[in-house]
Amino acid sequence: MSEKYYLYARKSTDVEDKQVLSIEAQLVELREYAKRESLHIAAEFVEKKSAKTTGRPIFGKLLAEIEKNGGNILAWHPDRLARNSVDGGQIIYLLDSGQLGTLKFPSFWFENTSQGKFMLSIAFGQSKYYVDNLSENTKRGLRQKVRRGERPGLAPVGYINDVRTKTVVVDKRRSPIVIEAFALYAKGDQRLEDIASFLASKGILTKSGKQFPKDKIKRMLTNPFYYGHFRYFGEIHEGNHTAIMSKKLFDQVQVTLAKRGRPQKGATAPQIFCGLLRCATCNLAITAEKKVKHQKNGNTHEYVYYRCTRKHKTILCTQPAVTEPDLAIQLTDILHSCAMPKSWAEQLERMLAADEKKAEQSSGVFVANAQTRLVSLQGKLQRLLDGYLDQDIEQTVYHTKQAELMSEKKSLEEQVSKLTLASAAWVEPMRQWLKQASDLNTIAESGEHSGIKSAFLEMDGLNLFLKTKKAQPTAAPTAFPPKNIWLLLRKAKEKAALSGDNSDFSPFLVRERGLEPPRPKALAPKANVYTNFTTRAYMFVWFKD
């Protein structure tokens, strides 16, 4: 394998990479490292693109060059190479096939062995977890901001983002012009181009100094932000910012837009709960349709119904449709039934902390004993070698005994390595699940449809079916885990309610020995094992049948 190295430096424009060295700093550090280690850099690949998704062109060229001519890679850290499972898998595959010789990092140790590749895969997994967790936290923060009545993103024309208070304030110069533009269009004799020209004449232009296009003007005229509400992911929320116009003027503009517009036939807006449920009869997706009812007195009412798509070729589905308000109530009830009571969550958190401490202590004792044993084995190997060199031991005896000691030493080293990495690997997923289960009540009480849908999508292994106008949760039909943790939690709450148990902690919830997972050989026949396949960690929650 050639000793040439390909230098790869990457800087993402995304938020999660702000603490990472700049491209220039990476290049300086890597060149100095290559000089110290006498590494020959055949080419440099520099890229400014996020690695959380596939499709980086420069990275693709790097892998193509290695597949064609072989070589090695020099980078600042594994997260510069991959933050997604596909790119990380390509790197490890090239190492397995021998086309990629080795990887060098100034800030991360790596050698091309089975254990080295195992540690590299963990580093890639941690990089992906960081990006995923950051995305989840960002979305959670945005949802909380929306609940407070604050619209995420840039303020529309007529408002200013106050960076000092991180709020939206009225633009005293532009807001009267915006109101005048609304009033002008409400008359009904102006086009969108005319409104754009009017704004341009008042000095309101795009960042590039051009007149606003028609679609931007239409978005402005349909933006409820101006009368005190705001739209977020298709839903209207009440804002805490100052309104600059009356709702009456805004409605007049909407009437004018409807008269002058040309709506596309058959175009329907996607409904919030689509993609969440399936039909209990034919297992097809549940879709939504809007019905408009005109009364004789001139009133018009719009209803949204959810029903089966009824496109199965062999099954004639007769499941009835359900209205959106009824479905929202049912989904809210299901969330309440799956929510962890606060007293239970607090008790489980205390048990979790105790088990975590116990696991750390037990693993520490084992590691210390193993280290002592390793020192002893190393001494035996040295004495065995000395006896062989002094010709006190025959060659066949030496080889046999050396193989035994080396085998025992390797087994101990692997046990220490695995225990150090995974002694408490189940704790953090368990803690995250407790928080997720505790937050369900808050999400359900908020009544926010997008939040309800997101909560169900994050509940692993829980399928929702629509049967006789009722949303029903069902565990995924898989062999492992044998039972779904959310349904088990519902069952524990039901048993506690039937038994009249009003204590802080239900005896139906968890075994008295604690939450820490036992060794596989000690698994009881009625243990219900919950597996988080995303993090490849096991969480054991025990419910009494």
SULLIN-V762513 format. One record per residue. N is the residue number from 0. RES is the residue in three letters. D_CENTER is the distance of its C-alpha to the mean C-alpha in whole Angstrom. Layout:
N;RES;D_CENTER
N;RES;D_CENTER
This chain:
0;MET;39
1;SER;40
2;GLU;39
3;LYS;38
4;TYR;35
5;TYR;32
6;LEU;31
7;TYR;27
8;ALA;26
9;ARG;23
10;LYS;22
11;SER;19
12;THR;19
13;ASP;15
14;VAL;15
15;GLU;14
16;ASP;17
17;LYS;19
18;GLN;21
19;VAL;21
20;LEU;25
21;SER;26
22;ILE;27
23;GLU;31
24;ALA;30
25;GLN;28
26;LEU;31
27;VAL;34
28;GLU;32
29;LEU;32
30;ARG;35
31;GLU;37
32;TYR;35
33;ALA;37
34;LYS;40
35;ARG;40
36;GLU;39
37;SER;41
38;LEU;38
39;HIS;40
40;ILE;37
41;ALA;38
42;ALA;35
43;GLU;33
44;PHE;29
45;VAL;28
46;GLU;25
47;LYS;23
48;LYS;20
49;SER;16
50;ALA;15
51;LYS;11
52;THR;13
53;THR;16
54;GLY;20
55;ARG;21
56;PRO;25
57;ILE;26
58;PHE;24
59;GLY;25
60;LYS;29
61;LEU;28
62;LEU;27
63;ALA;30
64;GLU;33
65;ILE;32
66;GLU;32
67;LYS;35
68;ASN;37
69;GLY;35
70;GLY;35
71;ASN;32
72;ILE;29
73;LEU;30
74;ALA;26
75;TRP;25
76;HIS;22
77;PRO;20
78;ASP;17
79;ARG;20
80;LEU;20
81;ALA;17
82;ARG;13
83;ASN;12
84;SER;14
85;VAL;16
86;ASP;18
87;GLY;18
88;GLY;20
89;GLN;22
90;ILE;23
91;ILE;24
92;TYR;26
93;LEU;28
94;LEU;29
95;ASP;29
96;SER;32
97;GLY;33
98;GLN;33
99;LEU;31
100;GLY;33
101;THR;31
102;LEU;29
103;LYS;30
104;PHE;28
105;PRO;30
106;SER;27
107;PHE;26
108;TRP;28
109;PHE;28
110;GLU;31
111;ASN;31
112;THR;31
113;SER;29
114;GLN;28
115;GLY;27
116;LYS;25
117;PHE;23
118;MET;23
119;LEU;22
120;SER;19
121;ILE;18
122;ALA;18
123;PHE;16
124;GLY;13
125;GLN;13
126;SER;13
127;LYS;10
128;TYR;8
129;TYR;9
130;VAL;8
131;ASP;4
132;ASN;5
133;LEU;8
134;SER;6
135;GLU;5
136;ASN;8
137;THR;10
138;LYS;9
139;ARG;10
140;GLY;13
141;LEU;14
142;ARG;14
143;GLN;17
144;LYS;19
145;VAL;19
146;ARG;21
147;ARG;23
148;GLY;24
149;GLU;23
150;ARG;22
151;PRO;19
152;GLY;21
153;LEU;24
154;ALA;27
155;PRO;29
156;VAL;33
157;GLY;35
158;TYR;32
159;ILE;31
160;ASN;28
161;ASP;30
162;VAL;28
163;ARG;30
164;THR;29
165;LYS;26
166;THR;27
167;VAL;29
168;VAL;32
169;VAL;35
170;ASP;37
171;LYS;40
172;ARG;42
173;ARG;39
174;SER;39
175;PRO;42
176;ILE;42
177;VAL;39
178;ILE;41
179;GLU;44
180;ALA;42
181;PHE;41
182;ALA;44
183;LEU;46
184;TYR;43
185;ALA;44
186;LYS;48
187;GLY;47
188;ASP;49
189;GLN;46
190;ARG;44
191;LEU;40
192;GLU;42
193;ASP;45
194;ILE;42
195;ALA;40
196;SER;44
197;PHE;45
198;LEU;42
199;ALA;43
200;SER;46
201;LYS;45
202;GLY;43
203;ILE;39
204;LEU;38
205;THR;35
206;LYS;34
207;SER;36
208;GLY;39
209;LYS;39
210;GLN;39
211;PHE;36
212;PRO;36
213;LYS;36
214;ASP;33
215;LYS;32
216;ILE;35
217;LYS;34
218;ARG;30
219;MET;32
220;LEU;35
221;THR;32
222;ASN;30
223;PRO;30
224;PHE;29
225;TYR;33
226;TYR;34
227;GLY;32
228;HIS;29
229;PHE;26
230;ARG;24
231;TYR;20
232;PHE;18
233;GLY;21
234;GLU;22
235;ILE;25
236;HIS;24
237;GLU;27
238;GLY;27
239;ASN;29
240;HIS;30
241;THR;34
242;ALA;35
243;ILE;38
244;MET;39
245;SER;40
246;LYS;38
247;LYS;41
248;LEU;41
249;PHE;38
250;ASP;39
251;GLN;42
252;VAL;40
253;GLN;38
254;VAL;41
255;THR;42
256;LEU;39
257;ALA;39
258;LYS;43
259;ARG;43
260;GLY;40
261;ARG;40
262;PRO;37
263;GLN;36
264;LYS;37
265;GLY;34
266;ALA;31
267;THR;29
268;ALA;26
269;PRO;23
270;GLN;23
271;ILE;20
272;PHE;20
273;CYS;20
274;GLY;18
275;LEU;18
276;LEU;21
277;ARG;23
278;CYS;27
279;ALA;29
280;THR;32
281;CYS;31
282;ASN;27
283;LEU;26
284;ALA;24
285;ILE;25
286;THR;25
287;ALA;27
288;GLU;30
289;LYS;32
290;LYS;35
291;VAL;38
292;LYS;41
293;HIS;44
294;GLN;47
295;LYS;50
296;ASN;50
297;GLY;48
298;ASN;45
299;THR;42
300;HIS;39
301;GLU;35
302;TYR;33
303;VAL;30
304;TYR;30
305;TYR;28
306;ARG;29
307;CYS;29
308;THR;29
309;ARG;33
310;LYS;32
311;HIS;33
312;LYS;36
313;THR;38
314;ILE;36
315;LEU;38
316;CYS;35
317;THR;37
318;GLN;34
319;PRO;35
320;ALA;32
321;VAL;31
322;THR;31
323;GLU;27
324;PRO;29
325;ASP;29
326;LEU;26
327;ALA;24
328;ILE;27
329;GLN;26
330;LEU;22
331;THR;23
332;ASP;25
333;ILE;23
334;LEU;20
335;HIS;23
336;SER;24
337;CYS;21
338;ALA;20
339;MET;22
340;PRO;25
341;LYS;25
342;SER;28
343;TRP;26
344;ALA;23
345;GLU;25
346;GLN;27
347;LEU;24
348;GLU;23
349;ARG;27
350;MET;27
351;LEU;24
352;ALA;25
353;ALA;28
354;ASP;27
355;GLU;25
356;LYS;28
357;LYS;30
358;ALA;28
359;GLU;28
360;GLN;32
361;SER;32
362;SER;31
363;GLY;32
364;VAL;36
365;PHE;35
366;VAL;34
367;ALA;37
368;ASN;39
369;ALA;38
370;GLN;38
371;THR;42
372;ARG;42
373;LEU;41
374;VAL;44
375;SER;46
376;LEU;46
377;GLN;46
378;GLY;49
379;LYS;50
380;LEU;49
381;GLN;51
382;ARG;54
383;LEU;54
384;LEU;54
385;ASP;57
386;GLY;59
387;TYR;58
388;LEU;59
389;ASP;62
390;GLN;63
391;ASP;63
392;ILE;61
393;GLU;61
394;GLN;59
395;THR;58
396;VAL;57
397;TYR;55
398;HIS;53
399;THR;52
400;LYS;52
401;GLN;49
402;ALA;47
403;GLU;47
404;LEU;46
405;MET;44
406;SER;42
407;GLU;42
408;LYS;40
409;LYS;38
410;SER;36
411;LEU;36
412;GLU;34
413;GLU;32
414;GLN;32
415;VAL;31
416;SER;28
417;LYS;26
418;LEU;27
419;THR;26
420;LEU;23
421;ALA;22
422;SER;24
423;ALA;22
424;ALA;19
425;TRP;18
426;VAL;19
427;GLU;15
428;PRO;13
429;MET;16
430;ARG;16
431;GLN;12
432;TRP;14
433;LEU;17
434;LYS;15
435;GLN;13
436;ALA;16
437;SER;18
438;ASP;16
439;LEU;17
440;ASN;21
441;THR;20
442;ILE;18
443;ALA;20
444;GLU;23
445;SER;22
446;GLY;22
447;GLU;20
448;HIS;19
449;SER;16
450;GLY;15
451;ILE;16
452;LYS;15
453;SER;11
454;ALA;12
455;PHE;14
456;LEU;11
457;GLU;9
458;MET;12
459;ASP;13
460;GLY;16
461;LEU;17
462;ASN;19
463;LEU;21
464;PHE;24
465;LEU;27
466;LYS;30
467;THR;33
468;LYS;31
469;LYS;29
470;ALA;26
471;GLN;25
472;PRO;23
473;THR;23
474;ALA;22
475;ALA;21
476;PRO;24
477;THR;23
478;ALA;25
479;PHE;23
480;PRO;22
481;PRO;25
482;LYS;24
483;ASN;21
484;ILE;20
485;TRP;19
486;LEU;23
487;LEU;24
488;LEU;23
489;ARG;25
490;LYS;28
491;ALA;28
492;LYS;28
493;GLU;31
494;LYS;33
495;ALA;33
496;ALA;34
497;LEU;37
498;SER;38
499;GLY;39
500;ASP;37
501;ASN;36
502;SER;35
503;ASP;32
504;PHE;31
505;SER;31
506;PRO;33
507;PHE;31
508;LEU;28
509;VAL;28
510;ARG;31
511;GLU;33
512;ARG;32
513;GLY;29
514;LEU;25
515;GLU;26
516;PRO;25
517;PRO;29
518;ARG;30
519;PRO;30
520;LYS;34
521;ALA;34
522;LEU;31
523;ALA;33
524;PRO;34
525;LYS;32
526;ALA;29
527;ASN;26
528;VAL;23
529;TYR;19
530;THR;17
531;ASN;13
532;PHE;13
533;THR;10
534;THR;11
535;ARG;15
536;ALA;16
537;TYR;18
538;MET;19
539;PHE;22
540;VAL;23
541;TRP;26
542;PHE;28
543;LYS;32
544;ASP;33
